[in-house]
Amino acid sequence: MITINLYDYKRIVRDVGIQKQLAMVTAGTLIVFLICCGVWMFQNMLIWSTQSELAEVETKVAAAAPDYNAVQKLKKEQTQYSKIITGINALRSDQARTTEFLEDMGQAVPEGVWLTSVQQMDMEQIKRKKVPFLFIAYDDGNTGRRKKKGKTALPNDKFVEMKGTAVDGQPVVHLLEQLRAIPYIDAVVLNTSKRIWMENQPVQKFEIYLHFLNTKPAA
């Protein structure tokens, strides 16, 4: 009679099942690990590609920066020239002695002074800016009364606004002296003068107002 030990058989079957499960878990872990490695490598490739494209773009931007700065500088100069031309055209249309003034102004501007704007103004514009001409009365905010000045302001008075920059304050003083020497200008006011930085250089920014002798009677 043959005797079979069923306990050993069951143990062997159980061990084989456990080994199969371990093999499946190991295989699954390996597959997940390989997938993670593949995703990591793909992401690194994308990052490297993006960094390369970014470096290329930065190189192109750096190469184009000088041209861009030059264009912006030209645009700024064109705007300044347009303001000067606009002011001069207004003078040509409204002032009888414009040609004489332009010649005198050109001679009065000393070395180291650069005009950025020349504009003709009337009495209303001057009053809105509250330019401190002695003959113009402004409202006194403290008392509510008008300040008395030494000269009567007429509606047809003509003024010129000059804006610009200088290397320092001395050329501005010289410009004021030259303008006051022009015979048909009876008042010169330095409204503002301050030190600023422009293109990493200190300059003196100024604003001057001129009043022409009134040759027309008031209406």
DRENVO-348272 format. One record per residue: residue in one letter; z, x, y of N, C-alpha, C in turn. Coordinates in steps of 0.05 Angstrom, whole numbers, padded with zeros to 5 digits, always signed. Example, Ala and Ser with C-alpha at 12.3 -4.5 7.8 and 13.67 -1.06 7.14 Angstrom:
# residues 2
a+00156+00264-00114+00156+00246-00090+00156+00264-00066
s+00142+00257-00045+00143+00273-00021+00157+00258+00001
# end
This chain:
# residues 219
m+00000+00017-00024+00000+00000+00000+00000+00018+00025
i-00018+00010+00044-00021+00027+00068-00003+00014+00090
t+00012+00032+00104+00030+00023+00125+00019+00033+00152
i+00016+00014+00172+00005+00021+00199+00028+00018+00219
n+00032+00039+00235+00053+00039+00255+00041+00026+00281
l+00046+00001+00285+00034-00013+00309+00046-00003+00335
y+00070+00007+00335+00082+00017+00359+00067+00040+00371
d+00059+00059+00354+00043+00082+00363+00016+00073+00374
y+00004+00054+00361-00022+00044+00370-00020+00031+00398
k+00001+00015+00402+00004+00002+00428+00009+00023+00450
r+00025+00043+00442+00031+00064+00462+00006+00079+00470
i-00011+00085+00451-00036+00099+00456-00054+00082+00474
v-00056+00056+00468-00072+00038+00484-00062+00036+00512
r-00035+00035+00515-00023+00034+00542-00029+00060+00558
d-00026+00083+00544-00031+00108+00558-00060+00110+00567
v-00079+00101+00550-00107+00101+00557-00112+00084+00581
g-00099+00060+00582-00102+00042+00605-00092+00055+00631
i-00069+00068+00628-00057+00081+00652-00076+00103+00662
q-00087+00119+00643-00105+00140+00651-00130+00129+00665
k-00140+00106+00655-00163+00094+00668-00157+00085+00696
q-00133+00073+00699-00124+00064+00726-00121+00088+00745
l-00109+00110+00735-00106+00134+00751-00133+00145+00759
a-00152+00145+00740-00179+00155+00746-00192+00138+00767
m-00189+00111+00765-00201+00093+00785-00188+00097+00813
v-00162+00100+00813-00148+00105+00839-00157+00131+00851
t-00159+00152+00834-00168+00178+00844-00196+00177+00854
a-00213+00163+00839-00241+00161+00848-00243+00145+00874
g-00227+00123+00876-00228+00107+00901-00218+00124+00924
t-00196+00139+00920-00186+00156+00942-00206+00177+00950
l-00220+00189+00931-00240+00208+00937-00263+00196+00953
i-00271+00172+00945-00293+00159+00959-00285+00153+00989
v-00260+00142+00992-00250+00137+01019-00249+00162+01035
f-00239+00184+01023-00238+00210+01037-00266+00219+01045
l-00285+00217+01027-00313+00225+01034-00324+00208+01056
i-00318+00181+01056-00327+00164+01077-00315+00172+01104
c-00289+00177+01104-00275+00186+01129-00287+00212+01139
c-00292+00231+01121-00304+00256+01129-00332+00252+01141
g-00347+00233+01129-00373+00228+01140-00372+00215+01167
v-00353+00196+01171-00350+00183+01198-00341+00204+01218
w-00322+00221+01210-00312+00242+01229-00335+00261+01237
m-00351+00270+01218-00373+00287+01224-00394+00273+01242
f-00399+00247+01237-00418+00232+01253-00408+00230+01282
q-00382+00224+01285-00370+00222+01312-00372+00248+01326
n-00366+00270+01312-00367+00296+01324-00396+00303+01333
m-00415+00295+01317-00443+00299+01325-00450+00283+01350
l-00440+00258+01351-00445+00242+01375-00432+00255+01400
i-00407+00264+01397-00393+00277+01419-00408+00302+01428
w-00416+00318+01409-00431+00343+01416-00457+00336+01430
s-00471+00316+01420-00496+00308+01433-00491+00298+01461
t-00470+00281+01464-00463+00271+01491-00456+00293+01510
q-00440+00313+01501-00432+00335+01517-00456+00352+01525
s-00475+00355+01507-00499+00370+01514-00516+00356+01535
e-00519+00329+01532-00533+00314+01552-00519+00314+01579
l-00492+00313+01578-00477+00313+01603-00480+00340+01617
a-00479+00362+01601-00483+00389+01613-00510+00391+01625
e-00531+00380+01612-00558+00381+01622-00560+00366+01648
v-00547+00342+01649-00548+00326+01674-00533+00341+01696
e-00510+00353+01690-00495+00368+01711-00512+00391+01721
t-00527+00404+01704-00544+00426+01712-00566+00416+01731
k-00578+00393+01724-00599+00382+01742-00587+00373+01769
v-00563+00361+01768-00550+00353+01793-00544+00377+01811
a-00534+00398+01798-00528+00422+01813-00553+00435+01825
a-00575+00433+01810-00600+00445+01820-00611+00428+01843
a-00606+00401+01842-00617+00384+01863-00599+00382+01887
a-00574+00391+01885-00555+00388+01907-00565+00401+01933
p-00576+00426+01933-00585+00438+01958-00607+00421+01972
d-00626+00411+01956-00647+00394+01967-00635+00368+01979
y-00616+00356+01965-00604+00332+01975-00589+00337+02001
n-00574+00359+02002-00559+00365+02027-00579+00370+02050
a-00601+00384+02044-00621+00389+02065-00633+00363+02075
v-00638+00344+02057-00649+00318+02065-00629+00303+02082
q-00604+00303+02074-00583+00289+02090-00580+00302+02117
k-00582+00328+02119-00580+00341+02145-00603+00334+02163
l-00627+00333+02151-00650+00325+02167-00648+00296+02176
k-00637+00279+02159-00633+00251+02167-00614+00249+02190
k-00592+00265+02189-00572+00264+02210-00584+00274+02236
e-00600+00296+02235-00612+00306+02259-00633+00286+02270
q-00647+00273+02252-00667+00253+02261-00653+00230+02276
t-00629+00222+02265-00614+00200+02278-00605+00209+02306
q-00595+00234+02308-00587+00244+02334-00610+00245+02354
y-00633+00256+02344-00656+00257+02362-00665+00230+02370
s-00664+00210+02352-00672+00183+02358-00654+00171+02380
k-00628+00177+02379-00610+00168+02400-00617+00180+02427
i-00622+00206+02426-00629+00219+02452-00655+00207+02463
i-00676+00204+02445-00701+00193+02454-00698+00165+02464
t-00681+00149+02451-00677+00121+02460-00664+00121+02487
g-00644+00138+02491-00632+00140+02518-00651+00149+02539
i-00667+00168+02533-00687+00179+02552-00707+00157+02559
n-00716+00142+02539-00735+00121+02544-00723+00099+02562
a-00697+00094+02558-00684+00075+02576-00683+00085+02605
l-00678+00111+02607-00678+00123+02634-00705+00121+02647
r-00726+00126+02631-00753+00125+02642-00760+00098+02652
s-00750+00077+02639-00758+00050+02647-00741+00039+02669
d-00716+00050+02673-00698+00038+02692-00692+00055+02717
q-00697+00081+02716-00689+00098+02738-00714+00110+02751
a-00714+00108+02777-00737+00119+02792-00738+00149+02792
r-00714+00161+02791-00713+00191+02792-00707+00203+02765
t-00717+00189+02744-00711+00199+02717-00722+00227+02712
t-00747+00232+02720-00758+00258+02715-00742+00280+02728
e-00733+00275+02752-00717+00295+02766-00690+00299+02752
f-00678+00277+02743-00652+00279+02729-00655+00295+02703
l-00677+00289+02688-00681+00303+02662-00684+00333+02667
e-00699+00340+02687-00702+00368+02693-00676+00381+02701
d-00661+00367+02718-00635+00377+02727-00615+00379+02704
m-00616+00359+02686-00598+00358+02663-00604+00382+02645
g-00630+00387+02640-00638+00409+02623-00628+00436+02634
q-00629+00439+02661-00619+00463+02673-00589+00465+02674
a-00576+00442+02674-00546+00441+02676-00533+00447+02649
v-00547+00442+02627-00535+00446+02600-00534+00476+02595
p-00510+00487+02592-00507+00516+02588-00511+00524+02558
e-00512+00549+02553-00513+00559+02526-00487+00552+02511
g-00489+00544+02486-00466+00536+02471-00459+00507+02473
v-00477+00491+02485-00473+00462+02487-00496+00448+02474
w-00491+00428+02457-00512+00413+02444-00507+00383+02449
l-00526+00370+02462-00524+00342+02467-00533+00326+02442
t-00517+00305+02436-00524+00288+02413-00532+00260+02422
s-00526+00253+02447-00534+00226+02457-00535+00226+02487
v-00556+00215+02498-00559+00210+02527-00567+00181+02531
q-00551+00166+02545-00556+00137+02547-00549+00127+02575
q-00567+00111+02585-00562+00098+02611-00545+00073+02607
m-00526+00068+02624-00508+00046+02622-00506+00031+02649
d-00498+00006+02648-00493-00009+02672-00463-00014+02676
m-00456-00028+02697-00428-00032+02704-00413-00046+02682
e-00425-00066+02669-00411-00081+02649-00404-00064+02625
q-00423-00047+02617-00418-00029+02594-00396-00009+02601
i-00396+00001+02625-00375+00020+02634-00348+00007+02634
k-00347-00018+02643-00321-00032+02644-00311-00038+02616
r-00329-00044+02597-00320-00049+02570-00308-00025+02558
k-00319-00001+02565-00308+00024+02555-00284+00033+02571
k-00279+00021+02594-00257+00028+02612-00258+00058+02619
v-00282+00067+02628-00285+00095+02637-00270+00097+02664
p-00253+00117+02667-00236+00118+02691-00250+00129+02716
f-00271+00115+02725-00282+00121+02751-00263+00110+02773
l-00259+00126+02794-00239+00118+02815-00247+00093+02830
f-00273+00087+02831-00281+00064+02847-00283+00038+02830
i-00275+00038+02805-00276+00014+02788-00247+00004+02784
a-00243-00022+02790-00217-00034+02787-00215-00046+02759
y-00193-00039+02745-00188-00051+02718-00162-00067+02719
d-00160-00086+02701-00136-00102+02700-00112-00084+02691
d-00090-00087+02705-00065-00073+02698-00050-00090+02677
g-00049-00080+02653-00036-00095+02632-00006-00099+02636
n+00007-00082+02652+00035-00084+02656+00043-00106+02676
t+00026-00109+02697+00033-00127+02719+00015-00151+02720
g-00008-00150+02707-00027-00171+02708-00043-00171+02734
r-00039-00151+02751-00055-00149+02776-00076-00128+02773
r-00095-00127+02791-00117-00107+02790-00109-00083+02806
k-00116-00059+02795-00110-00035+02810-00130-00031+02833
k-00121-00022+02855-00138-00018+02878-00149+00010+02877
k-00175+00012+02881-00189+00038+02881-00202+00043+02908
g-00211+00068+02911-00220+00076+02938-00248+00068+02945
k-00264+00059+02925-00292+00053+02931-00299+00026+02917
t-00316+00011+02929-00325-00014+02918-00347-00010+02897
a-00343-00021+02873-00363-00019+02852-00384-00041+02856
l-00409-00034+02854-00431-00054+02858-00443-00060+02831
p-00453-00085+02828-00465-00093+02802-00489-00076+02794
n-00505-00066+02814-00529-00051+02806-00524-00021+02805
d-00498-00012+02803-00493+00016+02799-00504+00025+02772
k-00514+00050+02771-00525+00061+02747-00508+00085+02738
f-00505+00086+02711-00489+00107+02699-00504+00120+02676
v-00496+00144+02669-00507+00157+02646-00484+00167+02628
e-00486+00161+02603-00467+00171+02583-00479+00195+02568
m-00464+00217+02568-00473+00241+02554-00452+00248+02533
k-00461+00250+02508-00444+00259+02486-00455+00284+02473
g-00437+00301+02464-00446+00325+02451-00423+00342+02440
t-00431+00366+02431-00411+00385+02421-00416+00412+02434
a-00395+00429+02434-00397+00455+02445-00381+00475+02428
v-00386+00500+02431-00373+00520+02415-00343+00520+02421
d-00335+00515+02446-00308+00512+02455-00306+00497+02481
g-00284+00498+02494-00281+00482+02519-00294+00494+02543
q-00298+00521+02544-00308+00534+02568-00337+00524+02575
p-00356+00523+02556-00382+00512+02563-00381+00484+02574
v-00362+00468+02564-00360+00440+02574-00352+00441+02604
v-00333+00458+02611-00325+00461+02639-00348+00470+02656
h-00364+00488+02646-00388+00497+02661-00408+00475+02664
l-00411+00459+02643-00430+00436+02645-00420+00416+02666
l-00394+00411+02667-00384+00392+02688-00389+00403+02716
e-00386+00429+02720-00391+00441+02746-00420+00438+02754
q-00438+00442+02734-00467+00440+02740-00475+00412+02746
l-00463+00392+02732-00470+00364+02737-00460+00355+02764
r-00436+00364+02772-00425+00356+02798-00442+00368+02821
a-00457+00389+02815-00473+00402+02836-00499+00387+02841
i-00507+00368+02823-00531+00353+02827-00527+00334+02850
p-00544+00334+02871-00539+00320+02896-00538+00290+02893
y-00553+00278+02875-00554+00249+02873-00534+00237+02853
i-00517+00254+02843-00495+00245+02826-00469+00248+02841
d-00455+00226+02846-00431+00227+02863-00405+00226+02847
a-00406+00222+02821-00382+00221+02805-00388+00230+02777
v-00371+00248+02767-00373+00258+02740-00345+00256+02727
v-00344+00243+02704-00318+00238+02690-00320+00249+02662
l-00302+00267+02655-00299+00276+02627-00280+00257+02614
n-00291+00238+02598-00275+00217+02587-00259+00226+02563
t-00271+00242+02545-00257+00253+02522-00267+00281+02516
s-00249+00297+02506-00256+00324+02498-00235+00333+02477
k-00244+00337+02452-00225+00344+02431-00238+00363+02412
r-00221+00378+02398-00229+00398+02379-00232+00384+02352
i-00255+00388+02339-00260+00376+02312-00272+00398+02295
w-00274+00391+02269-00287+00409+02250-00314+00396+02241
m-00335+00411+02242-00361+00402+02235-00375+00423+02218
e-00381+00416+02193-00393+00435+02174-00377+00461+02172
n-00350+00457+02169-00331+00479+02166-00330+00497+02190
q-00337+00487+02214-00336+00503+02238-00322+00486+02260
p-00303+00499+02274-00290+00484+02296-00308+00482+02321
v-00311+00458+02331-00328+00453+02355-00312+00435+02374
q-00322+00435+02399-00310+00417+02419-00328+00393+02423
k-00317+00370+02416-00333+00345+02419-00325+00332+02446
f-00345+00325+02462-00340+00314+02489-00356+00289+02495
e-00347+00275+02515-00360+00251+02525-00358+00250+02555
i-00381+00251+02568-00382+00253+02598-00397+00229+02609
y-00388+00219+02631-00401+00196+02645-00408+00205+02673
l-00433+00197+02681-00443+00204+02708-00448+00178+02723
h-00444+00179+02750-00452+00157+02767-00472+00166+02788
f-00494+00151+02789-00515+00158+02808-00509+00145+02836
l-00517+00159+02857-00515+00147+02883-00530+00121+02884
n-00518+00101+02895-00530+00074+02895-00550+00073+02918
t-00576+00069+02911-00597+00067+02932-00607+00039+02936
k-00596+00020+02920-00604-00008+02923-00581-00025+02934
p-00585-00043+02952-00563-00060+02961-00555-00080+02940
a-00530-00088+02941-00521-00108+02922-00533-00134+02928
a-00539-00150+02907-00551-00176+02910-00532-00196+02921
# end
